[in-house]
């Protein structure tokens, strides 16, 4: 699944760069008016009809591929989000077993503690 995302993302970048290039190559609507005043036939490379037909078709195909690829990437991203847990409460708990450490603390019996040997003040009794 990860390789599919990578391939679609690479295709998205390549189509975007090609789409930008083809849009920048196209002549604007005002370019035809300049040809009437002596700039000549600068667009005869693509044939007698000029580059408008060829470049428009290629731009349209690239735009359709870009849109379809964008929708597919968005769909796959939402499917991955549905599979991933959204909260810590959605994840199963991990229980670690810890051994109880035995503490060697002797039990203190009140009768054996002499109040005079202690540095602590004695509690008032009622």
The first five atom37 places (N, CA, C, CB, O) and aatype in JSON, in Angstrom:
{
  "aatype": [20, 20, 20, 20, 20, 20, 20, 20, 20, 20, 20, 20, 20, 20, 20, 20, 20, 20, 20, 20, 20, 20, 20, 20, 20, 20, 20, 20, 20, 20, 20, 20, 20, 20, 20, 20, 20, 20, 20, 20, 20, 20, 20, 20, 20, 20, 20, 20, 20, 20, 20, 20, 20, 20, 20, 20, 20, 20, 20, 20, 20, 20, 20, 20, 20, 20, 20, 20, 20, 20, 20, 20, 20, 20, 20, 20, 20, 20, 20, 20, 20, 20, 20, 20, 20, 20, 20, 20, 20, 20, 20, 20, 20, 20, 20, 20, 20, 20, 20, 20, 20, 20, 20, 20, 20, 20, 20, 20, 20, 20, 20, 20, 20, 20, 20, 20, 20, 20, 20, 20, 20, 20, 20, 20, 20, 20],
  "atom_mask": [
    [1, 1, 1, 1, 1],
    [1, 1, 1, 1, 1],
    [1, 1, 1, 1, 1],
    [1, 1, 1, 1, 1],
    [1, 1, 1, 1, 1],
    [1, 1, 1, 1, 1],
    [1, 1, 1, 1, 1],
    [1, 1, 1, 1, 1],
    [1, 1, 1, 1, 1],
    [1, 1, 1, 1, 1],
    [1, 1, 1, 1, 1],
    [1, 1, 1, 1, 1],
    [1, 1, 1, 1, 1],
    [1, 1, 1, 1, 1],
    [1, 1, 1, 1, 1],
    [1, 1, 1, 1, 1],
    [1, 1, 1, 1, 1],
    [1, 1, 1, 1, 1],
    [1, 1, 1, 1, 1],
    [1, 1, 1, 1, 1],
    [1, 1, 1, 1, 1],
    [1, 1, 1, 1, 1],
    [1, 1, 1, 1, 1],
    [1, 1, 1, 1, 1],
    [1, 1, 1, 1, 1],
    [1, 1, 1, 1, 1],
    [1, 1, 1, 1, 1],
    [1, 1, 1, 1, 1],
    [1, 1, 1, 1, 1],
    [1, 1, 1, 1, 1],
    [1, 1, 1, 1, 1],
    [1, 1, 1, 1, 1],
    [1, 1, 1, 1, 1],
    [1, 1, 1, 1, 1],
    [1, 1, 1, 1, 1],
    [1, 1, 1, 1, 1],
    [1, 1, 1, 1, 1],
    [1, 1, 1, 1, 1],
    [1, 1, 1, 1, 1],
    [1, 1, 1, 1, 1],
    [1, 1, 1, 1, 1],
    [1, 1, 1, 1, 1],
    [1, 1, 1, 1, 1],
    [1, 1, 1, 1, 1],
    [1, 1, 1, 1, 1],
    [1, 1, 1, 1, 1],
    [1, 1, 1, 1, 1],
    [1, 1, 1, 1, 1],
    [1, 1, 1, 1, 1],
    [1, 1, 1, 1, 1],
    [1, 1, 1, 1, 1],
    [1, 1, 1, 1, 1],
    [1, 1, 1, 1, 1],
    [1, 1, 1, 1, 1],
    [1, 1, 1, 1, 1],
    [1, 1, 1, 1, 1],
    [1, 1, 1, 1, 1],
    [1, 1, 1, 1, 1],
    [1, 1, 1, 1, 1],
    [1, 1, 1, 1, 1],
    [1, 1, 1, 1, 1],
    [1, 1, 1, 1, 1],
    [1, 1, 1, 1, 1],
    [1, 1, 1, 1, 1],
    [1, 1, 1, 1, 1],
    [1, 1, 1, 1, 1],
    [1, 1, 1, 1, 1],
    [1, 1, 1, 1, 1],
    [1, 1, 1, 1, 1],
    [1, 1, 1, 1, 1],
    [1, 1, 1, 1, 1],
    [1, 1, 1, 1, 1],
    [1, 1, 1, 1, 1],
    [1, 1, 1, 1, 1],
    [1, 1, 1, 1, 1],
    [1, 1, 1, 1, 1],
    [1, 1, 1, 1, 1],
    [1, 1, 1, 1, 1],
    [1, 1, 1, 1, 1],
    [1, 1, 1, 1, 1],
    [1, 1, 1, 1, 1],
    [1, 1, 1, 1, 1],
    [1, 1, 1, 1, 1],
    [1, 1, 1, 1, 1],
    [1, 1, 1, 1, 1],
    [1, 1, 1, 1, 1],
    [1, 1, 1, 1, 1],
    [1, 1, 1, 1, 1],
    [1, 1, 1, 1, 1],
    [1, 1, 1, 1, 1],
    [1, 1, 1, 1, 1],
    [1, 1, 1, 1, 1],
    [1, 1, 1, 1, 1],
    [1, 1, 1, 1, 1],
    [1, 1, 1, 1, 1],
    [1, 1, 1, 1, 1],
    [1, 1, 1, 1, 1],
    [1, 1, 1, 1, 1],
    [1, 1, 1, 1, 1],
    [1, 1, 1, 1, 1],
    [1, 1, 1, 1, 1],
    [1, 1, 1, 1, 1],
    [1, 1, 1, 1, 1],
    [1, 1, 1, 1, 1],
    [1, 1, 1, 1, 1],
    [1, 1, 1, 1, 1],
    [1, 1, 1, 1, 1],
    [1, 1, 1, 1, 1],
    [1, 1, 1, 1, 1],
    [1, 1, 1, 1, 1],
    [1, 1, 1, 1, 1],
    [1, 1, 1, 1, 1],
    [1, 1, 1, 1, 1],
    [1, 1, 1, 1, 1],
    [1, 1, 1, 1, 1],
    [1, 1, 1, 1, 1],
    [1, 1, 1, 1, 1],
    [1, 1, 1, 1, 1],
    [1, 1, 1, 1, 1],
    [1, 1, 1, 1, 1],
    [1, 1, 1, 1, 1],
    [1, 1, 1, 1, 1],
    [1, 1, 1, 1, 1],
    [1, 1, 1, 1, 1],
    [1, 1, 1, 1, 1],
    [1, 1, 1, 1, 1]
  ],
  "atom_positions": [
    [[0.82, -1.18, 0.0], [0.0, 0.0, 0.0], [0.88, 1.26, 0.0], [-0.94, -0.01, 1.21], [0.52, 2.27, -0.61]],
    [[1.99, 1.19, 0.68], [2.89, 2.34, 0.74], [3.51, 2.62, -0.63], [3.99, 2.11, 1.78], [3.73, 3.78, -0.98]],
    [[3.8, 1.57, -1.4], [4.38, 1.79, -2.73], [3.36, 2.42, -3.67], [4.9, 0.47, -3.31], [3.72, 3.2, -4.55]],
    [[2.08, 2.09, -3.48], [1.04, 2.71, -4.3], [0.98, 4.21, -4.05], [-0.32, 2.07, -4.02], [0.85, 5.0, -4.98]],
    [[1.06, 4.59, -2.77], [1.06, 6.01, -2.43], [2.26, 6.72, -3.04], [1.05, 6.21, -0.91], [2.15, 7.82, -3.56]],
    [[3.41, 6.08, -2.97], [4.63, 6.68, -3.5], [4.54, 6.85, -5.02], [5.86, 5.82, -3.13], [4.88, 7.91, -5.55]],
    [[4.08, 5.83, -5.71], [3.96, 5.92, -7.17], [2.94, 6.98, -7.59], [3.57, 4.57, -7.76], [3.18, 7.74, -8.53]],
    [[1.81, 7.03, -6.89], [0.8, 8.04, -7.23], [1.29, 9.45, -6.92], [-0.5, 7.77, -6.48], [0.97, 10.4, -7.65]],
    [[2.05, 9.59, -5.86], [2.59, 10.91, -5.52], [3.63, 11.36, -6.55], [3.22, 10.88, -4.12], [3.66, 12.54, -6.92]],
    [[4.48, 10.44, -7.0], [5.47, 10.78, -8.04], [4.76, 11.15, -9.33], [6.44, 9.59, -8.28], [5.15, 12.1, -10.01]],
    [[3.7, 10.39, -9.69], [2.92, 10.72, -10.87], [2.27, 12.1, -10.74], [1.84, 9.66, -11.12], [2.21, 12.86, -11.7]],
    [[1.8, 12.42, -9.54], [1.17, 13.72, -9.3], [2.17, 14.86, -9.53], [0.62, 13.79, -7.86], [1.83, 15.88, -10.14]],
    [[3.39, 14.7, -9.04], [4.4, 15.74, -9.2], [4.79, 15.89, -10.68], [5.65, 15.42, -8.35], [4.92, 17.01, -11.18]],
    [[4.97, 14.76, -11.37], [5.36, 14.83, -12.78], [4.25, 15.47, -13.64], [5.67, 13.43, -13.31], [4.53, 16.29, -14.52]],
    [[3.01, 15.09, -13.38], [1.9, 15.67, -14.15], [1.77, 17.16, -13.84], [0.58, 14.94, -13.83], [1.48, 17.95, -14.74]],
    [[1.98, 17.55, -12.59], [1.88, 18.97, -12.22], [2.96, 19.79, -12.93], [2.0, 19.14, -10.7], [2.68, 20.88, -13.42]],
    [[4.17, 19.28, -12.97], [5.26, 20.01, -13.66], [4.98, 20.09, -15.15], [6.63, 19.32, -13.4], [5.19, 21.13, -15.76]],
    [[4.51, 18.99, -15.76], [4.19, 19.0, -17.19], [3.04, 19.94, -17.48], [3.86, 17.58, -17.68], [3.04, 20.65, -18.49]],
    [[2.05, 19.97, -16.6], [0.9, 20.85, -16.8], [1.32, 22.31, -16.73], [-0.18, 20.56, -15.75], [0.86, 23.13, -17.53]],
    [[2.18, 22.64, -15.79], [2.69, 24.01, -15.7], [3.47, 24.39, -16.95], [3.58, 24.17, -14.44], [3.32, 25.49, -17.48]],
    [[4.29, 23.46, -17.43], [5.08, 23.72, -18.63], [4.22, 23.95, -19.85], [6.02, 22.58, -18.88], [4.45, 24.89, -20.62]],
    [[3.21, 23.09, -20.05], [2.36, 23.24, -21.22], [1.5, 24.49, -21.15], [1.47, 22.03, -21.38], [1.2, 25.09, -22.18]],
    [[1.1, 24.89, -19.97], [0.32, 26.13, -19.84], [1.19, 27.34, -20.17], [-0.27, 26.27, -18.42], [0.73, 28.29, -20.8]],
    [[2.46, 27.31, -19.73], [3.34, 28.45, -20.01], [3.75, 28.52, -21.49], [4.59, 28.35, -19.15], [4.05, 29.61, -21.98]],
    [[3.76, 27.41, -22.19], [4.13, 27.41, -23.61], [3.04, 28.03, -24.47], [4.42, 25.99, -24.09], [3.33, 28.62, -25.51]],
    [[1.78, 27.9, -24.06], [0.66, 28.35, -24.89], [0.68, 29.86, -25.08], [-0.66, 27.92, -24.27], [1.11, 30.61, -24.21]],
    [[0.2, 30.28, -26.24], [0.08, 31.69, -26.54], [-1.2, 32.24, -25.93], [0.12, 31.94, -28.06], [-2.2, 31.53, -25.82]],
    [[-1.14, 33.48, -25.56], [-2.34, 34.13, -25.06], [-3.25, 34.54, -26.21], [-1.99, 35.34, -24.22], [-2.88, 34.4, -27.37]],
    [[-4.42, 35.05, -25.87], [-5.36, 35.47, -26.92], [-4.84, 36.69, -27.68], [-6.74, 35.79, -26.31], [-5.19, 36.88, -28.85]],
    [[-4.02, 37.5, -27.07], [-3.5, 38.69, -27.72], [-2.31, 38.4, -28.62], [-3.11, 39.69, -26.7], [-1.85, 39.32, -29.31]],
    [[-1.78, 37.18, -28.64], [-0.61, 36.86, -29.45], [-0.95, 36.85, -30.94], [-0.04, 35.52, -29.04], [-0.08, 37.12, -31.76]],
    [[-2.19, 36.54, -31.29], [-2.58, 36.52, -32.71], [-2.61, 37.93, -33.31], [-3.94, 35.86, -32.87], [-2.36, 38.09, -34.5]],
    [[-2.91, 38.91, -32.51], [-2.95, 40.28, -33.02], [-1.55, 40.77, -33.39], [-3.57, 41.22, -31.99], [-1.41, 41.58, -34.3]],
    [[-0.53, 40.3, -32.71], [0.84, 40.7, -33.02], [1.32, 40.12, -34.33], [1.77, 40.27, -31.92], [2.17, 40.72, -34.99]],
    [[0.79, 38.98, -34.74], [1.2, 38.36, -36.01], [0.72, 39.18, -37.2], [0.65, 36.94, -36.11], [1.34, 39.12, -38.26]],
    [[-0.34, 39.95, -37.05], [-0.86, 40.76, -38.15], [0.04, 41.95, -38.45], [-2.27, 41.24, -37.83], [-0.02, 42.5, -39.54]],
    [[0.87, 42.36, -37.48], [1.7, 43.54, -37.67], [3.15, 43.19, -37.99], [1.66, 44.4, -36.44], [4.04, 44.02, -37.79]],
    [[3.4, 42.01, -38.48], [4.73, 41.71, -38.98], [5.56, 40.76, -38.14], [5.46, 42.94, -39.13], [6.71, 40.51, -38.49]],
    [[5.04, 40.23, -37.04], [5.85, 39.29, -36.27], [5.92, 37.94, -36.97], [5.29, 39.13, -34.86], [6.66, 37.06, -36.55]],
    [[5.16, 37.78, -38.0], [5.29, 36.62, -38.87], [4.61, 35.39, -38.32], [6.73, 36.33, -39.09], [3.78, 35.44, -37.41]],
    [[4.98, 34.27, -38.93], [4.35, 33.0, -38.55], [5.25, 32.29, -37.54], [4.11, 32.09, -39.81], [5.97, 31.36, -37.88]],
    [[5.21, 32.74, -36.31], [6.08, 32.16, -35.28], [5.55, 30.84, -34.76], [6.24, 33.14, -34.13], [6.28, 30.1, -34.1]],
    [[4.29, 30.52, -35.02], [3.72, 29.29, -34.48], [3.53, 28.23, -35.54], [2.4, 29.58, -33.81], [2.64, 27.38, -35.4]],
    [[4.34, 28.24, -36.62], [4.2, 27.24, -37.68], [4.89, 25.93, -37.34], [4.74, 27.78, -38.97], [4.85, 25.0, -38.15]],
    [[5.52, 25.81, -36.19], [6.19, 24.58, -35.8], [5.18, 23.46, -35.63], [6.99, 24.78, -34.51], [5.46, 22.31, -35.95]],
    [[3.98, 23.79, -35.11], [2.96, 22.79, -34.83], [1.99, 22.59, -35.99], [2.2, 23.17, -33.59], [1.0, 21.87, -35.83]],
    [[2.24, 23.18, -37.12], [1.36, 23.02, -38.27], [0.72, 24.33, -38.67], [0.29, 21.99, -37.99], [0.98, 25.38, -38.08]],
    [[-0.14, 24.25, -39.7], [-0.74, 25.47, -40.21], [-1.79, 26.05, -39.26], [-1.37, 25.21, -41.55], [-2.05, 27.25, -39.27]],
    [[-2.4, 25.19, -38.45], [-3.42, 25.7, -37.54], [-2.81, 26.3, -36.28], [-4.4, 24.6, -37.16], [-3.52, 26.84, -35.44]],
    [[-1.51, 26.19, -36.16], [-0.85, 26.75, -34.98], [-0.79, 25.73, -33.86], [-1.57, 28.0, -34.51], [-1.12, 24.56, -34.03]],
    [[-0.35, 26.21, -32.69], [-0.17, 25.32, -31.56], [-1.39, 25.23, -30.66], [1.01, 25.77, -30.75], [-1.4, 24.46, -29.7]],
    [[-2.41, 26.0, -30.97], [-3.55, 26.04, -30.05], [-4.26, 24.71, -29.95], [-4.52, 27.11, -30.48], [-4.65, 24.31, -28.85]],
    [[-4.43, 24.02, -31.05], [-5.16, 22.76, -31.02], [-4.37, 21.68, -30.27], [-5.46, 22.29, -32.44], [-4.91, 21.01, -29.39]],
    [[-3.09, 21.51, -30.63], [-2.27, 20.48, -30.01], [-2.06, 20.75, -28.52], [-0.92, 20.39, -30.72], [-2.27, 19.86, -27.69]],
    [[-1.64, 21.97, -28.18], [-1.35, 22.28, -26.77], [-2.62, 22.26, -25.92], [-0.68, 23.64, -26.66], [-2.56, 21.9, -24.74]],
    [[-3.75, 22.65, -26.49], [-5.0, 22.63, -25.73], [-5.41, 21.2, -25.41], [-6.11, 23.33, -26.52], [-5.87, 20.92, -24.31]],
    [[-5.25, 20.3, -26.36], [-5.6, 18.9, -26.13], [-4.68, 18.27, -25.08], [-5.53, 18.1, -27.43], [-5.15, 17.55, -24.2]],
    [[-3.39, 18.52, -25.18], [-2.44, 17.96, -24.2], [-2.71, 18.52, -22.81], [-0.98, 18.25, -24.63], [-2.65, 17.79, -21.82]],
    [[-2.99, 19.81, -22.72], [-3.29, 20.43, -21.43], [-4.56, 19.85, -20.84], [-3.43, 21.96, -21.59], [-4.63, 19.63, -19.63]],
    [[-5.56, 19.6, -21.66], [-6.81, 19.01, -21.18], [-6.58, 17.6, -20.65], [-7.86, 18.99, -22.31], [-7.11, 17.25, -19.59]],
    [[-5.81, 16.8, -21.36], [-5.52, 15.43, -20.91], [-4.74, 15.45, -19.6], [-4.72, 14.65, -21.99], [-5.04, 14.69, -18.68]],
    [[-3.75, 16.33, -19.52], [-2.95, 16.42, -18.27], [-3.81, 16.91, -17.1], [-1.76, 17.37, -18.47], [-3.62, 16.45, -15.98]],
    [[-4.74, 17.82, -17.35], [-5.62, 18.3, -16.28], [-6.54, 17.2, -15.79], [-6.44, 19.49, -16.78], [-6.8, 17.1, -14.59]],
    [[-7.04, 16.36, -16.71], [-7.91, 15.24, -16.31], [-7.12, 14.22, -15.49], [-8.53, 14.57, -17.54], [-7.62, 13.71, -14.49]],
    [[-5.89, 13.92, -15.91], [-5.04, 12.99, -15.16], [-4.73, 13.57, -13.77], [-3.72, 12.7, -15.93], [-4.76, 12.84, -12.78]],
    [[-4.44, 14.85, -13.71], [-4.13, 15.5, -12.43], [-5.33, 15.45, -11.48], [-3.7, 16.97, -12.66], [-5.17, 15.15, -10.3]],
    [[-6.51, 15.73, -11.99], [-7.71, 15.71, -11.16], [-8.03, 14.3, -10.68], [-8.9, 16.29, -11.94], [-8.33, 14.09, -9.51]],
    [[-7.95, 13.33, -11.58], [-8.21, 11.94, -11.19], [-7.22, 11.43, -10.16], [-8.2, 11.05, -12.4], [-7.58, 10.74, -9.21]],
    [[-5.95, 11.76, -10.37], [-4.91, 11.33, -9.43], [-5.1, 12.0, -8.07], [-3.52, 11.65, -9.99], [-4.86, 11.38, -7.03]],
    [[-5.51, 13.26, -8.06], [-5.76, 13.95, -6.8], [-6.89, 13.3, -6.03], [-6.08, 15.43, -7.05], [-6.8, 13.1, -4.81]],
    [[-7.96, 12.96, -6.73], [-9.1, 12.3, -6.08], [-8.72, 10.92, -5.55], [-10.27, 12.18, -7.05], [-9.15, 10.54, -4.46]],
    [[-7.92, 10.18, -6.3], [-7.48, 8.86, -5.86], [-6.57, 8.94, -4.64], [-6.76, 8.14, -6.99], [-6.7, 8.15, -3.7]],
    [[-5.65, 9.9, -4.64], [-4.79, 10.08, -3.47], [-5.6, 10.48, -2.23], [-3.72, 11.14, -3.75], [-5.31, 10.01, -1.13]],
    [[-6.59, 11.33, -2.4], [-7.44, 11.73, -1.27], [-8.24, 10.55, -0.75], [-8.38, 12.87, -1.68], [-8.4, 10.4, 0.46]],
    [[-8.76, 9.72, -1.64], [-9.52, 8.55, -1.22], [-8.65, 7.57, -0.44], [-10.14, 7.85, -2.43], [-9.05, 7.06, 0.6]],
    [[-7.45, 7.3, -0.95], [-6.55, 6.38, -0.25], [-6.11, 6.93, 1.1], [-5.33, 6.09, -1.11], [-5.91, 6.16, 2.04]],
    [[-5.95, 8.23, 1.19], [-5.55, 8.83, 2.47], [-6.67, 8.7, 3.51], [-5.19, 10.32, 2.28], [-6.39, 8.46, 4.68]],
    [[-7.92, 8.84, 3.09], [-9.02, 8.69, 4.04], [-9.2, 7.25, 4.46], [-10.32, 9.22, 3.45], [-9.61, 6.98, 5.59]],
    [[-8.89, 6.3, 3.58], [-8.98, 4.89, 3.95], [-7.92, 4.53, 4.99], [-8.82, 4.0, 2.72], [-8.18, 3.73, 5.89]],
    [[-6.73, 5.12, 4.88], [-5.69, 4.89, 5.88], [-6.06, 5.52, 7.22], [-4.35, 5.45, 5.39], [-5.72, 4.98, 8.27]],
    [[-6.75, 6.65, 7.18], [-7.16, 7.3, 8.42], [-8.23, 6.51, 9.14], [-7.66, 8.72, 8.14], [-8.29, 6.52, 10.37]],
    [[-9.09, 5.8, 8.4], [-10.13, 4.99, 9.03], [-9.53, 3.78, 9.73], [-11.16, 4.53, 7.99], [-10.07, 3.32, 10.74]],
    [[-8.44, 3.26, 9.21], [-7.81, 2.09, 9.8], [-7.0, 2.44, 11.04], [-6.92, 1.41, 8.78], [-6.88, 1.61, 11.94]],
    [[-6.45, 3.62, 11.1], [-5.63, 4.03, 12.23], [-6.52, 4.41, 13.4], [-4.7, 5.21, 11.84], [-7.58, 5.0, 13.2]],
    [[-6.11, 4.08, 14.62], [-6.91, 4.49, 15.79], [-6.88, 6.0, 15.94], [-6.38, 3.81, 17.07], [-5.86, 6.64, 15.72]],
    [[-8.01, 6.56, 16.33], [-8.12, 8.0, 16.45], [-7.83, 8.48, 17.86], [-9.49, 8.46, 16.02], [-7.62, 9.68, 18.08]],
    [[-7.81, 7.6, 18.81], [-7.64, 8.0, 20.19], [-6.84, 6.93, 20.92], [-9.0, 8.23, 20.88], [-6.72, 5.8, 20.45]],
    [[-6.3, 7.29, 22.05], [-5.6, 6.3, 22.87], [-6.56, 5.28, 23.44], [-4.83, 6.99, 24.0], [-6.17, 4.15, 23.74]],
    [[-7.81, 5.67, 23.58], [-8.81, 4.75, 24.12], [-9.2, 3.68, 23.11], [-10.04, 5.5, 24.56], [-9.71, 2.63, 23.5]],
    [[-8.96, 3.92, 21.82], [-9.27, 2.94, 20.79], [-8.22, 1.85, 20.69], [-9.42, 3.62, 19.47], [-8.49, 0.79, 20.12]],
    [[-7.04, 2.08, 21.22], [-5.97, 1.1, 21.15], [-6.12, 0.09, 22.27], [-4.6, 1.78, 21.21], [-6.53, 0.45, 23.37]],
    [[-5.79, -1.17, 22.0], [-5.84, -2.15, 23.08], [-4.75, -1.85, 24.11], [-5.68, -3.59, 22.52], [-3.64, -1.43, 23.77]],
    [[-5.08, -2.09, 25.35], [-4.13, -1.8, 26.42], [-3.01, -2.81, 26.47], [-4.83, -1.78, 27.74], [-3.2, -3.99, 26.18]],
    [[-1.85, -2.35, 26.83], [-0.68, -3.2, 26.98], [-0.45, -3.39, 28.47], [0.58, -2.59, 26.27], [-0.2, -2.43, 29.2]],
    [[-0.53, -4.63, 28.92], [-0.36, -4.92, 30.34], [1.03, -5.49, 30.53], [-1.45, -5.9, 30.85], [1.4, -6.5, 29.94]],
    [[1.79, -4.83, 31.36], [3.13, -5.31, 31.68], [3.09, -6.01, 33.03], [4.16, -4.13, 31.68], [2.6, -5.45, 34.02]],
    [[3.6, -7.19, 33.07], [3.62, -7.95, 34.32], [4.89, -7.58, 35.07], [3.54, -9.49, 34.05], [6.0, -7.74, 34.56]],
    [[4.71, -7.11, 36.27], [5.86, -6.75, 37.09], [5.85, -7.65, 38.33], [5.83, -5.23, 37.49], [4.81, -7.89, 38.94]],
    [[7.01, -8.12, 38.66], [7.11, -8.94, 39.86], [7.11, -8.04, 41.07], [8.38, -9.83, 39.83], [7.73, -6.97, 41.08]],
    [[6.4, -8.48, 42.08], [6.34, -7.69, 43.31], [7.68, -7.8, 44.03], [5.17, -8.17, 44.25], [8.15, -8.9, 44.35]],
    [[8.27, -6.67, 44.26], [9.56, -6.65, 44.94], [9.31, -6.8, 46.45], [10.36, -5.34, 44.62], [8.52, -6.07, 47.05]],
    [[9.99, -7.74, 47.0], [9.85, -7.93, 48.45], [10.71, -6.89, 49.15], [10.26, -9.37, 48.88], [11.89, -6.73, 48.87]],
    [[10.08, -6.19, 50.05], [10.8, -5.16, 50.78], [11.13, -5.7, 52.17], [9.96, -3.84, 50.86], [10.28, -6.25, 52.86]],
    [[12.35, -5.53, 52.54], [12.8, -6.0, 53.85], [12.72, -4.87, 54.87], [14.25, -6.53, 53.78], [13.72, -4.44, 55.43]],
    [[11.5, -4.41, 55.08], [11.28, -3.36, 56.07], [10.63, -4.01, 57.28], [10.4, -2.19, 55.5], [9.55, -4.59, 57.18]],
    [[11.29, -3.92, 58.39], [10.69, -4.57, 59.58], [9.44, -3.81, 60.04], [11.73, -4.63, 60.74], [9.34, -2.59, 59.92]],
    [[8.51, -4.58, 60.56], [7.28, -3.98, 61.07], [7.59, -3.28, 62.38], [6.18, -5.06, 61.26], [8.31, -3.79, 63.23]],
    [[7.02, -2.1, 62.53], [7.27, -1.31, 63.72], [6.11, -1.54, 64.68], [7.43, 0.21, 63.37], [4.94, -1.36, 64.33]],
    [[6.43, -1.92, 65.84], [5.42, -2.12, 66.88], [5.51, -0.93, 67.81], [5.63, -3.48, 67.66], [6.59, -0.56, 68.28]],
    [[4.35, -0.32, 68.09], [4.33, 0.9, 68.88], [4.86, 0.71, 70.29], [2.93, 1.44, 68.94], [5.47, 1.61, 70.87]],
    [[4.64, -0.42, 70.82], [5.06, -0.64, 72.21], [6.58, -0.69, 72.33], [4.46, -1.94, 72.74], [7.13, -0.34, 73.37]],
    [[7.25, -1.11, 71.28], [8.7, -1.25, 71.37], [9.41, 0.08, 71.14], [9.18, -2.27, 70.35], [10.57, 0.23, 71.52]],
    [[8.74, 1.04, 70.55], [9.37, 2.32, 70.29], [9.31, 3.15, 71.57], [8.69, 3.07, 69.11], [8.24, 3.39, 72.12]],
    [[10.45, 3.55, 72.0], [10.51, 4.37, 73.21], [10.49, 5.83, 72.79], [11.8, 4.05, 74.06], [11.28, 6.24, 71.93]],
    [[9.64, 6.6, 73.35], [9.48, 8.0, 73.0], [10.72, 8.81, 73.31], [8.29, 8.58, 73.72], [10.98, 9.81, 72.65]],
    [[11.49, 8.4, 74.3], [12.67, 9.17, 74.67], [13.82, 8.94, 73.69], [13.12, 8.79, 76.09], [14.67, 9.82, 73.53]],
    [[13.86, 7.79, 73.04], [14.93, 7.52, 72.09], [14.7, 8.21, 70.74], [15.07, 6.01, 71.88], [15.62, 8.35, 69.94]],
    [[13.5, 8.64, 70.52], [13.16, 9.22, 69.23], [13.43, 10.71, 69.24], [11.69, 8.94, 68.89], [13.27, 11.38, 70.26]],
    [[13.84, 11.22, 68.09], [14.05, 12.65, 67.93], [12.74, 13.38, 67.63], [15.06, 12.91, 66.83], [12.67, 14.61, 67.7]],
    [[11.71, 12.62, 67.29], [10.44, 13.22, 66.95], [9.64, 13.55, 68.2], [9.65, 12.29, 66.05], [9.69, 12.8, 69.18]],
    [[8.9, 14.63, 68.18], [8.06, 14.95, 69.35], [6.9, 13.97, 69.44], [7.53, 16.42, 69.28], [6.44, 13.46, 68.42]],
    [[6.45, 13.73, 70.62], [5.36, 12.79, 70.81], [4.03, 13.46, 70.5], [5.36, 12.23, 72.23], [3.88, 14.67, 70.67]],
    [[3.08, 12.67, 70.07], [1.76, 13.18, 69.73], [0.94, 13.36, 71.01], [1.04, 12.24, 68.74], [1.05, 12.57, 71.95]],
    [[0.13, 14.39, 71.02], [-0.71, 14.58, 72.22], [-1.79, 13.49, 72.29], [-1.37, 16.0, 72.21], [-2.34, 13.09, 71.27]],
    [[-2.07, 13.04, 73.45], [-3.11, 12.03, 73.66], [-4.29, 12.67, 74.37], [-2.58, 10.83, 74.47], [-4.13, 13.64, 75.11]],
    [[-5.43, 12.13, 74.14], [-6.62, 12.7, 74.77], [-6.9, 12.06, 76.08], [-7.79, 12.56, 73.88], [-7.88, 12.42, 76.74]]
  ]
}
